[in-house]
């Protein structure tokens, strides 16, 4: 079974679509190449409480495990 980080990466359009990721208390702050590849339904299915899109900047609200998940995603990059 895929980890929470892997599911979030898939929801963000795949590792190649992620330019930058940073954990920020309860959110993953990401910068993506193509915001049209971001699948909000998949992110919510992966455990996100919400998704905020501002152009290529995507914030995924996931709770207090944002920092460890960001670290896991950085390891994949």
C-alpha positions as a Markdown table, in Angstrom:
| # | Residue | x | y | z |
|---|---|---|---|---|
| 1 | Unk | 0.0 | 0.0 | 0.0 |
| 2 | Unk | 1.2 | 3.5 | -0.8 |
| 3 | Unk | 2.3 | 5.8 | 2.0 |
| 4 | Unk | 0.5 | 9.0 | 2.8 |
| 5 | Unk | 3.4 | 10.9 | 1.2 |
| 6 | Unk | 3.2 | 8.8 | -2.0 |
| 7 | Unk | -0.6 | 9.4 | -2.2 |
| 8 | Unk | -0.1 | 13.2 | -1.8 |
| 9 | Unk | 2.6 | 13.2 | -4.5 |
| 10 | Unk | 0.2 | 11.4 | -6.8 |
| 11 | Unk | -2.5 | 14.0 | -6.0 |
| 12 | Unk | 0.0 | 16.8 | -6.8 |
| 13 | Unk | 0.5 | 15.4 | -10.3 |
| 14 | Unk | 3.5 | 13.2 | -9.7 |
| 15 | Unk | 7.0 | 13.8 | -8.4 |
| 16 | Unk | 8.0 | 15.5 | -11.7 |
| 17 | Unk | 5.3 | 18.1 | -11.2 |
| 18 | Unk | 6.6 | 19.2 | -7.9 |
| 19 | Unk | 9.3 | 21.9 | -8.0 |
| 20 | Unk | 9.4 | 22.6 | -4.2 |
| 21 | Unk | 7.8 | 21.3 | -1.0 |
| 22 | Unk | 8.0 | 22.7 | 2.5 |
| 23 | Unk | 6.2 | 21.7 | 5.7 |
| 24 | Unk | 4.6 | 24.6 | 7.6 |
| 25 | Unk | 2.9 | 23.6 | 10.9 |
| 26 | Unk | -0.2 | 22.0 | 9.4 |
| 27 | Unk | 0.3 | 22.6 | 5.7 |
| 28 | Unk | 2.4 | 21.4 | 2.9 |
| 29 | Unk | 3.4 | 24.4 | 0.9 |
| 30 | Unk | 4.3 | 23.3 | -2.6 |
| 31 | Unk | 5.2 | 24.9 | -5.9 |
| 32 | Unk | 4.1 | 22.8 | -9.0 |
| 33 | Unk | 5.0 | 23.0 | -12.7 |
| 34 | Unk | 1.4 | 22.5 | -13.9 |
| 35 | Unk | -1.4 | 23.3 | -11.5 |
| 36 | Unk | -3.9 | 21.6 | -13.8 |
| 37 | Unk | -2.4 | 18.2 | -12.9 |
| 38 | Unk | -3.3 | 18.7 | -9.2 |
| 39 | Unk | -6.2 | 16.4 | -8.2 |
| 40 | Unk | -8.0 | 17.8 | -5.2 |
| 41 | Unk | -10.2 | 14.7 | -4.8 |
| 42 | Unk | -7.1 | 12.5 | -4.7 |
| 43 | Unk | -5.5 | 14.8 | -2.1 |
| 44 | Unk | -8.5 | 14.7 | 0.1 |
| 45 | Unk | -8.7 | 10.9 | -0.3 |
| 46 | Unk | -5.0 | 10.8 | 0.9 |
| 47 | Unk | -6.0 | 12.6 | 4.1 |
| 48 | Unk | -5.9 | 16.3 | 3.2 |
| 49 | Unk | -8.5 | 18.5 | 5.0 |
| 50 | Unk | -8.3 | 21.1 | 2.3 |
| 51 | Unk | -6.4 | 22.4 | -0.7 |
| 52 | Unk | -5.6 | 26.0 | -1.5 |
| 53 | Unk | -4.6 | 26.8 | -5.0 |
| 54 | Unk | -2.9 | 30.1 | -5.9 |
| 55 | Unk | -1.5 | 29.7 | -9.4 |
| 56 | Unk | 1.4 | 27.3 | -9.2 |
| 57 | Unk | 1.5 | 27.6 | -5.4 |
| 58 | Unk | -0.5 | 24.8 | -3.8 |
| 59 | Unk | -1.1 | 24.4 | -0.1 |
| 60 | Unk | -2.3 | 21.0 | 1.2 |
| 61 | Unk | -3.8 | 21.2 | 4.7 |
| 62 | Unk | -3.0 | 17.9 | 6.3 |
| 63 | Unk | -2.5 | 18.6 | 10.0 |
| 64 | Unk | 0.4 | 18.3 | 12.4 |
| 65 | Unk | 2.2 | 15.6 | 10.3 |
| 66 | Unk | 3.0 | 18.1 | 7.5 |
| 67 | Unk | 6.7 | 18.4 | 8.4 |
| 68 | Unk | 7.4 | 14.6 | 8.3 |
| 69 | Unk | 5.4 | 14.2 | 5.1 |
| 70 | Unk | 7.3 | 17.1 | 3.5 |
| 71 | Unk | 10.6 | 15.4 | 4.5 |
| 72 | Unk | 9.4 | 12.1 | 3.0 |
| 73 | Unk | 8.5 | 13.9 | -0.3 |
| 74 | Unk | 11.8 | 15.7 | -0.4 |
| 75 | Unk | 13.5 | 12.2 | 0.0 |
| 76 | Unk | 11.6 | 11.1 | -3.1 |
| 77 | Unk | 12.8 | 14.1 | -5.1 |
